[in-house]
Amino acid sequence: MASNNCLLLSQLHGVVLLGLCATTATAPPPISGENNDWVSVTGQRAEIAVLVAVYLWNLYNSETTGTVIFLHTRWKVWEMVGPDGVTTIHAAFAVLRTFTRHPHIQWFASADIFMTMTDRNLPLGPQSIPRSAFYAYPLIVLGVRPHSGN
């Protein structure tokens, strides 16, 4: 029995690693009519970008999906300033997805989100990214969080 559990854990670990590699190694899709020079973002700006992405995902998707997401691990954030000075941000990160009606059901998932700051006069935040400038790929399930029994 122990060897079966180890095999399942090993298989899950392999799936998670494959998911991480597939998500982080994928280049962002080209954006029509713009220069595709993506620059890696780190530090506080990257943290803010991911927190804004999580907030907007919950704002725009929570009601229709019946779930909310919480940041688990930031993987990578890129940004590109187009010829018109408008900044597009691409954030890839891991989340914990929880069902609002069944909070004991939780999944780890990867999120891949694009946001465009349409107003150059506003700082990076939810107010600088309108609904039409926010795009989230469907979350990719990486695994189920074991129930703690509480």
CYANA upper distance limits for C-alpha pairs under 8 A (distance plus 0.5 A):
  1 MET  CA      5 ASN  CA      6.96
  2 ALA  CA      6 CYS  CA      6.69
  3 SER  CA      7 LEU  CA      6.59
  4 ASN  CA      8 LEU  CA      6.71
  5 ASN  CA      9 LEU  CA      6.59
  6 CYS  CA     10 SER  CA      6.42
  7 LEU  CA     11 GLN  CA      6.52
  8 LEU  CA     12 LEU  CA      6.61
  9 LEU  CA     13 HIS  CA      6.55
 10 SER  CA     14 GLY  CA      6.67
 11 GLN  CA     15 VAL  CA      6.75
 12 LEU  CA     16 VAL  CA      6.67
 12 LEU  CA    143 GLY  CA      7.72
 13 HIS  CA     17 LEU  CA      6.67
 14 GLY  CA     18 LEU  CA      6.57
 15 VAL  CA     19 GLY  CA      6.53
 15 VAL  CA    142 LEU  CA      7.53
 16 VAL  CA     20 LEU  CA      6.63
 16 VAL  CA    142 LEU  CA      5.84
 16 VAL  CA    143 GLY  CA      7.70
 17 LEU  CA     21 CYS  CA      6.62
 18 LEU  CA     22 ALA  CA      6.44
 19 GLY  CA     23 THR  CA      6.46
 19 GLY  CA    110 SER  CA      8.30
 19 GLY  CA    140 ILE  CA      8.46
 19 GLY  CA    142 LEU  CA      7.13
 20 LEU  CA     24 THR  CA      6.46
 20 LEU  CA    110 SER  CA      8.29
 21 CYS  CA     25 ALA  CA      6.13
 22 ALA  CA     26 THR  CA      6.61
 23 THR  CA     92 ALA  CA      7.81
 23 THR  CA    110 SER  CA      7.87
 23 THR  CA    112 ASP  CA      8.22
 24 THR  CA     75 TRP  CA      7.61
 24 THR  CA     76 LYS  CA      7.65
 24 THR  CA     92 ALA  CA      7.42
 28 PRO  CA     90 HIS  CA      8.01
 30 PRO  CA     36 ASN  CA      6.86
 31 ILE  CA     35 ASN  CA      8.44
 31 ILE  CA     36 ASN  CA      7.55
 34 GLU  CA     82 GLY  CA      6.27
 34 GLU  CA     83 PRO  CA      7.32
 35 ASN  CA     82 GLY  CA      6.62
 35 ASN  CA     83 PRO  CA      7.59
 36 ASN  CA     80 MET  CA      7.62
 37 ASP  CA     80 MET  CA      6.56
 38 TRP  CA     78 TRP  CA      6.39
 38 TRP  CA     79 GLU  CA      5.96
 38 TRP  CA     80 MET  CA      5.32
 39 VAL  CA     78 TRP  CA      5.76
 39 VAL  CA     79 GLU  CA      5.88
 39 VAL  CA     80 MET  CA      6.73
 40 SER  CA     76 LYS  CA      7.98
 40 SER  CA     77 VAL  CA      6.48
 40 SER  CA     78 TRP  CA      4.89
 40 SER  CA     79 GLU  CA      7.07
 41 VAL  CA     45 ARG  CA      7.39
 41 VAL  CA     46 ALA  CA      6.01
 41 VAL  CA     76 LYS  CA      8.14
 41 VAL  CA     77 VAL  CA      5.81
 41 VAL  CA     78 TRP  CA      5.73
 41 VAL  CA     79 GLU  CA      7.17
 42 THR  CA     46 ALA  CA      5.44
 42 THR  CA     47 GLU  CA      8.16
 42 THR  CA     77 VAL  CA      7.62
 43 GLY  CA     47 GLU  CA      6.95
 44 GLN  CA     48 ILE  CA      6.61
 45 ARG  CA     49 ALA  CA      6.58
 46 ALA  CA     50 VAL  CA      6.79
 46 ALA  CA     76 LYS  CA      8.50
 46 ALA  CA     77 VAL  CA      6.39
 47 GLU  CA     51 LEU  CA      6.71
 47 GLU  CA     74 ARG  CA      8.24
 48 ILE  CA     52 VAL  CA      6.52
 48 ILE  CA    124 LEU  CA      7.97
 48 ILE  CA    125 GLY  CA      7.99
 49 ALA  CA     53 ALA  CA      6.64
 49 ALA  CA     77 VAL  CA      8.14
 49 ALA  CA     89 ILE  CA      8.05
 49 ALA  CA     91 ALA  CA      7.69
 49 ALA  CA    124 LEU  CA      7.69
 49 ALA  CA    125 GLY  CA      8.10
 50 VAL  CA     54 VAL  CA      6.70
 50 VAL  CA     71 LEU  CA      8.41
 50 VAL  CA     74 ARG  CA      7.66
 50 VAL  CA     77 VAL  CA      8.25
 50 VAL  CA     91 ALA  CA      6.78
 50 VAL  CA     93 PHE  CA      8.10
 51 LEU  CA     55 TYR  CA      6.62
 51 LEU  CA     71 LEU  CA      7.93
 52 VAL  CA     56 LEU  CA      6.55
 52 VAL  CA    125 GLY  CA      6.48
 52 VAL  CA    126 PRO  CA      6.32
 53 ALA  CA     57 TRP  CA      6.48
 53 ALA  CA     91 ALA  CA      8.07
 53 ALA  CA    113 ILE  CA      7.36
 53 ALA  CA    115 MET  CA      8.18
 54 VAL  CA     58 ASN  CA      6.75
 54 VAL  CA     69 ILE  CA      7.22
 54 VAL  CA     70 PHE  CA      7.35
 54 VAL  CA     71 LEU  CA      7.34
 55 TYR  CA     59 LEU  CA      6.66
 55 TYR  CA    126 PRO  CA      8.11
 56 LEU  CA     60 TYR  CA      6.47
 56 LEU  CA    126 PRO  CA      7.28
 56 LEU  CA    134 PHE  CA      8.47
 57 TRP  CA     61 ASN  CA      6.05
 57 TRP  CA     62 SER  CA      7.71
 57 TRP  CA     69 ILE  CA      8.27
 57 TRP  CA    136 ALA  CA      7.85
 58 ASN  CA     62 SER  CA      5.27
 58 ASN  CA     67 THR  CA      8.46
 58 ASN  CA     68 VAL  CA      6.12
 58 ASN  CA     69 ILE  CA      7.08
 59 LEU  CA     63 GLU  CA      8.44
 60 TYR  CA    131 ARG  CA      8.26
 61 ASN  CA     65 THR  CA      6.48
 61 ASN  CA     67 THR  CA      8.38
 62 SER  CA     66 GLY  CA      5.96
 62 SER  CA     67 THR  CA      5.66
 62 SER  CA     68 VAL  CA      5.95
 63 GLU  CA     67 THR  CA      7.84
 66 GLY  CA     99 PHE  CA      6.35
 66 GLY  CA    100 THR  CA      6.22
 66 GLY  CA    101 ARG  CA      7.84
 67 THR  CA     97 ARG  CA      6.98
 67 THR  CA     98 THR  CA      5.85
 67 THR  CA     99 PHE  CA      4.75
 67 THR  CA    100 THR  CA      5.73
 68 VAL  CA     97 ARG  CA      6.24
 68 VAL  CA     98 THR  CA      5.94
 68 VAL  CA     99 PHE  CA      7.04
 68 VAL  CA    100 THR  CA      7.21
 69 ILE  CA     95 VAL  CA      6.47
 69 ILE  CA     96 LEU  CA      6.04
 69 ILE  CA     97 ARG  CA      4.92
 69 ILE  CA     98 THR  CA      6.77
 70 PHE  CA     95 VAL  CA      5.86
 70 PHE  CA     96 LEU  CA      5.67
 70 PHE  CA     97 ARG  CA      7.03
 71 LEU  CA     93 PHE  CA      8.06
 71 LEU  CA     94 ALA  CA      6.98
 71 LEU  CA     95 VAL  CA      5.15
 71 LEU  CA     96 LEU  CA      6.98
 72 HIS  CA     93 PHE  CA      8.05
 72 HIS  CA     94 ALA  CA      5.78
 72 HIS  CA     95 VAL  CA      5.14
 72 HIS  CA     96 LEU  CA      6.54
 73 THR  CA     93 PHE  CA      6.25
 73 THR  CA     94 ALA  CA      5.46
 73 THR  CA     95 VAL  CA      7.29
 74 ARG  CA     92 ALA  CA      7.40
 74 ARG  CA     93 PHE  CA      5.00
 74 ARG  CA     94 ALA  CA      6.86
 75 TRP  CA     91 ALA  CA      8.43
 75 TRP  CA     92 ALA  CA      6.18
 75 TRP  CA     93 PHE  CA      5.31
 75 TRP  CA     94 ALA  CA      7.72
 76 LYS  CA     91 ALA  CA      6.53
 76 LYS  CA     92 ALA  CA      5.82
 76 LYS  CA     93 PHE  CA      7.21
 77 VAL  CA     89 ILE  CA      7.65
 77 VAL  CA     90 HIS  CA      6.20
 77 VAL  CA     91 ALA  CA      4.91
 77 VAL  CA     92 ALA  CA      6.77
 78 TRP  CA     89 ILE  CA      6.28
 78 TRP  CA     90 HIS  CA      5.65
 78 TRP  CA     91 ALA  CA      6.97
 79 GLU  CA     87 THR  CA      7.21
 79 GLU  CA     88 THR  CA      6.06
 79 GLU  CA     89 ILE  CA      4.84
 79 GLU  CA     90 HIS  CA      6.61
 80 MET  CA     87 THR  CA      6.13
 80 MET  CA     88 THR  CA      5.84
 80 MET  CA     89 ILE  CA      7.09
 81 VAL  CA     85 GLY  CA      6.12
 81 VAL  CA     86 VAL  CA      6.08
 81 VAL  CA     87 THR  CA      4.88
 81 VAL  CA     88 THR  CA      6.92
 82 GLY  CA     86 VAL  CA      5.91
 82 GLY  CA     87 THR  CA      6.79
 82 GLY  CA     88 THR  CA      8.23
 85 GLY  CA    120 ARG  CA      7.85
 86 VAL  CA    116 THR  CA      7.71
 86 VAL  CA    117 MET  CA      6.78
 86 VAL  CA    118 THR  CA      6.61
 86 VAL  CA    119 ASP  CA      8.09
 86 VAL  CA    120 ARG  CA      6.90
 87 THR  CA    116 THR  CA      6.29
 87 THR  CA    117 MET  CA      5.96
 87 THR  CA    118 THR  CA      7.97
 87 THR  CA    120 ARG  CA      8.38
 88 THR  CA    114 PHE  CA      7.46
 88 THR  CA    115 MET  CA      6.12
 88 THR  CA    116 THR  CA      4.69
 88 THR  CA    117 MET  CA      6.76
 89 ILE  CA    114 PHE  CA      6.11
 89 ILE  CA    115 MET  CA      5.65
 89 ILE  CA    116 THR  CA      6.69
 90 HIS  CA    112 ASP  CA      7.82
 90 HIS  CA    113 ILE  CA      6.20
 90 HIS  CA    114 PHE  CA      5.02
 90 HIS  CA    115 MET  CA      7.06
 91 ALA  CA    111 ALA  CA      8.33
 91 ALA  CA    112 ASP  CA      6.39
 91 ALA  CA    113 ILE  CA      5.80
 91 ALA  CA    114 PHE  CA      7.03
 92 ALA  CA    110 SER  CA      7.76
 92 ALA  CA    111 ALA  CA      6.14
 92 ALA  CA    112 ASP  CA      5.10
 92 ALA  CA    113 ILE  CA      7.02
 93 PHE  CA    110 SER  CA      6.30
 93 PHE  CA    111 ALA  CA      5.89
 93 PHE  CA    112 ASP  CA      7.32
 94 ALA  CA    108 PHE  CA      7.46
 94 ALA  CA    109 ALA  CA      6.18
 94 ALA  CA    110 SER  CA      4.97
 94 ALA  CA    111 ALA  CA      6.52
 95 VAL  CA    108 PHE  CA      6.24
 95 VAL  CA    109 ALA  CA      5.83
 95 VAL  CA    110 SER  CA      6.59
 95 VAL  CA    111 ALA  CA      7.36
 96 LEU  CA    106 GLN  CA      7.01
 96 LEU  CA    107 TRP  CA      6.16
 96 LEU  CA    108 PHE  CA      5.16
 96 LEU  CA    109 ALA  CA      6.82
 97 ARG  CA    106 GLN  CA      5.98
 97 ARG  CA    107 TRP  CA      5.60
 97 ARG  CA    108 PHE  CA      6.66
 97 ARG  CA    109 ALA  CA      7.30
 98 THR  CA    102 HIS  CA      8.06
 98 THR  CA    103 PRO  CA      6.14
 98 THR  CA    104 HIS  CA      8.00
 98 THR  CA    105 ILE  CA      6.55
 98 THR  CA    106 GLN  CA      5.08
 98 THR  CA    107 TRP  CA      7.16
 99 PHE  CA    103 PRO  CA      5.74
 99 PHE  CA    104 HIS  CA      8.23
 99 PHE  CA    105 ILE  CA      6.65
 99 PHE  CA    106 GLN  CA      7.33
104 HIS  CA    147 HIS  CA      6.98
105 ILE  CA    145 ARG  CA      8.13
105 ILE  CA    147 HIS  CA      7.87
106 GLN  CA    144 VAL  CA      6.62
106 GLN  CA    145 ARG  CA      5.94
106 GLN  CA    146 PRO  CA      8.43
107 TRP  CA    141 VAL  CA      7.16
107 TRP  CA    142 LEU  CA      7.81
107 TRP  CA    143 GLY  CA      6.25
107 TRP  CA    144 VAL  CA      4.82
107 TRP  CA    145 ARG  CA      5.93
108 PHE  CA    141 VAL  CA      6.52
108 PHE  CA    142 LEU  CA      5.79
108 PHE  CA    143 GLY  CA      5.74
108 PHE  CA    144 VAL  CA      6.49
108 PHE  CA    145 ARG  CA      7.09
109 ALA  CA    139 LEU  CA      6.44
109 ALA  CA    140 ILE  CA      5.66
109 ALA  CA    141 VAL  CA      4.74
109 ALA  CA    142 LEU  CA      5.40
109 ALA  CA    143 GLY  CA      7.53
110 SER  CA    139 LEU  CA      6.13
110 SER  CA    140 ILE  CA      5.64
110 SER  CA    141 VAL  CA      7.09
110 SER  CA    142 LEU  CA      7.36
111 ALA  CA    136 ALA  CA      7.89
111 ALA  CA    137 TYR  CA      7.54
111 ALA  CA    138 PRO  CA      7.88
111 ALA  CA    139 LEU  CA      5.73
111 ALA  CA    140 ILE  CA      7.44
112 ASP  CA    136 ALA  CA      6.51
112 ASP  CA    137 TYR  CA      6.13
112 ASP  CA    138 PRO  CA      8.34
112 ASP  CA    139 LEU  CA      7.92
113 ILE  CA    134 PHE  CA      8.03
113 ILE  CA    135 TYR  CA      6.28
113 ILE  CA    136 ALA  CA      4.85
113 ILE  CA    137 TYR  CA      6.77
114 PHE  CA    133 ALA  CA      8.47
114 PHE  CA    134 PHE  CA      6.47
114 PHE  CA    135 TYR  CA      5.63
114 PHE  CA    136 ALA  CA      6.81
115 MET  CA    129 ILE  CA      7.05
115 MET  CA    133 ALA  CA      6.15
115 MET  CA    134 PHE  CA      5.08
115 MET  CA    135 TYR  CA      6.85
116 THR  CA    129 ILE  CA      6.50
116 THR  CA    133 ALA  CA      5.59
116 THR  CA    134 PHE  CA      7.12
117 MET  CA    124 LEU  CA      7.77
117 MET  CA    128 SER  CA      5.81
117 MET  CA    129 ILE  CA      5.49
117 MET  CA    130 PRO  CA      8.32
117 MET  CA    133 ALA  CA      7.83
118 THR  CA    128 SER  CA      7.04
118 THR  CA    129 ILE  CA      6.86
118 THR  CA    130 PRO  CA      7.93
118 THR  CA    133 ALA  CA      7.87
119 ASP  CA    128 SER  CA      6.44
119 ASP  CA    129 ILE  CA      8.33
122 LEU  CA    127 GLN  CA      8.19
122 LEU  CA    128 SER  CA      6.19
123 PRO  CA    128 SER  CA      7.21
124 LEU  CA    128 SER  CA      6.55
125 GLY  CA    129 ILE  CA      7.60
126 PRO  CA    130 PRO  CA      8.27
129 ILE  CA    133 ALA  CA      6.48
129 ILE  CA    134 PHE  CA      7.25
130 PRO  CA    134 PHE  CA      7.26
